[in-house]
Amino acid sequence: MTVTTQTVREIALEQPSSIRVFEHFGIDYCCGGRKPLDEACAAGNVQVDAVIAALEAAAKAPKETVEDWTGKSLASLSEHIVATHHAYVKRELPRLGELAQKVVKRHGETQAELPVIQAKVAQLDEELTQHLAKEEVVLFPYVASLEQAIAEGSTRPHGCFGTVTNPIAMMTQEHEAAGVLLAEIRGLSRNFTTPEGACPTYHAFYDGLREFERDLHQHIHLENNILFPRAIALEASGD
């Protein structure tokens, strides 16, 4: 299998340094990560040779310290996601909402896309707030309890949702919905590019959106590509 026929998800898992490359080229490695690299490049109007060259350069560069979660407990991974990424979402979305309000008030009449972006940020806030709660209250505790029960050989916890694949399927769908909203925001903002003469608040808003997208991609990568598949395999291991 050549790198062009590998899925973006596979490359991201095998080569953690590739994540920065995908972010640079705007290639989705989380929700849309099941596309082969050449197909993902074509969809994003990106030269596949340029991406491959960047991947090779990243592989040869001095390695950054990247936490490898593939062998850690699911409980510790869940705790990391909540403490790092969930906390970031809860802190950042209200801030972005305030910035959106200020920018729309100042520039909304001349930049027609801004009220639309503001509405999508508000929708993202509402949907992710509910999403994070379901993970923290239902899914993550169940996975941690299941992992502990299997390790101790004790009775498995009973989930009100049947098999763990059911809430995971719902969480994955909600990840995709969040990804669509962010892609729409990126398009409306012309890749988070402020117009000439934009005020500092305008720049702060778009910079914040760009960073939020980057963090959410990392967040979803840990869940979709590591936590969820391992949880499904763990539940099936004793069947």
Beta strands, then each sheet from edge to edge (+ up, - down):
end
